[in-house]
């Protein structure tokens, strides 16, 4: 007997609104950013994810659309002081960032200083929500063990953040041979995060979600947002597969268990 197909029912808008279009590579010029914002508008994604200095440009270019501006804080390593991260988050939300992605202090999490970690997340969440914005908390799972991920989900649930997020897309881990590799969002970690976060806390997958099949698979796990640079390829494939404005049932190929890759 053939295995049961993996299927999900979606609309084209639901696919688009799963996407935070990532414009975060350090080498991107203003021209690159403008092209990325054009793509964000064309496909009406959820947000354009930008570096903080680009908030005014992104806000101007996205005016009149429903695409939100999503700046990143303490990115990508999360090692700024709490005071600096709070200031950056407050300024970003005040400047028009409607969703704020921040990186935890990874060393403090690995060292088990959960009081520090929780206090920092709480202060940043307060700085963001006072401007009617929401906070996404980036764990950088490549550096963590399951027990760290579970504890972070519990902390974020207690505080009431908007999202928990797997990765920055830039947390490369040095291997014994001296080369760097990166897993990013993995199915086991996404299942773990969904299981240990309160229902009202959403889950964002970032790092290696590059295809429509990847998006549909994580969506089936309860993920409500992805970080992606492959937006054009994903949306074009959705159209080719017959996904329209009306609910469409489609099959998807599951993510391979050993899949890895950058954001």
N, C-alpha and C positions, 0 to 999 in steps of 0.2 A: 504494500500500500504506500502510495506517495505521501511524503510529509505534508501536513497542513500548511497552506500558504500563509505568509504574514501579510495581513491586509489592514488598512486603516481608511477611514472616510474623512476627507478633508475638502476644503475649498481653497482656491488660489489665494484668497486673502488670508486665510489661516496660515498657509505656508509663508507668505510674505511677512506676516506679523510675528512669526517665530524668529525672525532674523534681526540681530544687531549687526549692521554692516560695519566691519572693522576697518578703521583708518588709523592704525596705531604704529605701523612700522616706523622706526626712527629716521629712515631716509626719505620719507615722503615729503615732497615739496608742496607748495600751495597749489600748483597746477594739478598734482596728484590728488590732493584733497578735494579740489573742485570737481574733478572727474568722479571721485567716490561719492560726493554729495549728489551729483547728477544721477548716478546709479541708484542711490537711496531714494531719491524722488521718483524716478522712473518706475520702480517696483513697489513703492510705498511700503518699505520695510518698517519694522517697529522703531528702530533708532539708528542714527549714525553715531558710531562710537569713536570719539576724538580725544586728542590730547588737550589739556586745559586751555592752552593759548589759542586754540582754534574755535573756542565757543562762539565768539562774536561772528566769525566768518560762517560757521555752520548755522547759527541762528538766522543770519541774514539770508543764506541760500535756501534754507528750508522753510522760510516764512510762507504762510498760506497753504502748507501741507500738514498732514497729520503725522509726519515723521519727527520723532523727538530727538533732542540732542542729549547724548550720553557721554559725558567726560569721565576720564579715569583719574584716580587719586592714589598717590603713593606707588605709582606704576613704573616698572613691573615688579619691584622687589619688596615693597612694603616696609622699607627700613627707616623711613623718616620718623621723627619724633611724633608722638600723638598730637602735640600742639600744632605742629606743622601740617599734619594730615587733616586735623579739624579745620584749620584755617583754609586750607586748599579746598576742602569739601564745601565749606560754607560759601566761599567765594565762587566756586563753580556753580552751585545751586542758585546763588543770588544772580549770577550772570546769565542764567537761562537753562542750565543743565537740569533736565527733568528726571533723569535716571542717572545715578552716580555709581560707578563701579570702583570699589576700593580694595586694596590688597592688605591682608592681615600682616601682622608681624610674625613671620614664619618661624624665626628662631625662638621667639617666646612661646609659640604653640608647641614646638618640638621639645622645648625645655619644661613644659608643663606649667608655665606661669599663666594659668587660665584667668586669674584675676586681672592681670594686665591686658590680656587679649580681649576679655569681655568688656572691660572699662573703655578700651580704645574704640571698639565697635559701637558701644552705647553712645559715646560722645559724638562720634561721626554720624551715627544715625540721627541723633537729635539735631545736629547742625544741618542735616539734609532735609529732614521732614518738616522743620520749621518754615521751609520755603515751598512746602507742598511737593517736594520731590521724593523719590524713593531710593533706597540704598541696595546695591548688590554687593555681597561680600565674597571676594575671591580667596579661595583657600590655597591654591597651587598644590593640587593633590599629588603631583609627581614627587614632592618632597616628604609626603606624609604617609603614616600608616593608618589603617582603618580606624583604630581607636581615636586618633586625632580628628579624623573626618567626622566621626560620630559626635565627639564632644563639641566640635565647632557647630554642627547642625543644632545641637541642643542649646548652645549659647545663643545662636542667631534666632532660634525659635522663641526663646525666653525674651529676648530683646524686641522681637517683632520686626525684623528687617524685611525688605521686599523680596529679595532673592538670595539664595546661596549659589555660588558659581564655582565650577571646577578649577579653572586655570586662567592664566594671563595669555597663554600662547607663547610666552618667552621664558618659561622656567626650565631651561635645558639642564640636564643632569650629566655631570662628567662621569664617564665610564672608566673602568680599569685600563682600557687601551688608550685613554686620553681623549677619545672622541666624545661628543655630546649627543644625547638623544632625548626624545621627548614623547610621552604618551598622550598628554592632554586629557580630554574627556574619554573615559572608558565606561563600558556598560556596567561592570560591577560597581564602580564608584557612583555612577548615576543612580543605580538602584539603591545603594546604601544611603545616599543623600536624600532621596525621596522618602525612604522608609523612616529616617530619623529626624526629618523636619516636619513641623506642624503643617497641616494641609494648606493654611493660608500663606506659608512661605514657599515661593516658587523656586524652581531649579533651572539654572542656566548651564548649558554645556558649551565649553569653549576648548578649542584645540583638537584638530583632526576631524571636525564635522564638515566635510567638504562636498558631499553629494546629496542629491534629493533623497536617496535611500537612507543615508546617514541621518538626515533630518527626520524622516518619517519614523525611523526606528527609535530615536531618542524621544520623539513625540509620543510614541506608543508606551514609553516608560513613565510618562507623566512630566517630562521636561517641557517647559513652556517657552523657552528662549534659547537660541544658540548664538554664539559669536562666529561670524563667517567673513572670509574674504572672497569666497567663491559664490557670491550672491547671484551674479549673472548666470553662471552655469546651473545653479540650483533652480532658478526661476524659469530658465529656458527649458530645462528638462521637465519641470512640472507641466509646462504648456504642451510639450511633446507627448507626455504621458496622458494627456486628456483631462488634466485637472482644470476645472473652470470655476466660475463664480458660484455655481451650484455644488452641493455636496457630492463628491466623487469618491467611489471606493477604488483604491489602487493597491497593488501588491508592492512590497518593498523587500529588498535584499538585506538581511541583517548585517550589522557591523561585525567583521571578523574579530574573534576574541583577542588576536594578537595585533590588531590595528593600532597604529601610532602615527603621530604627525604633528606639525605645528599649526598655529592659529592662522 
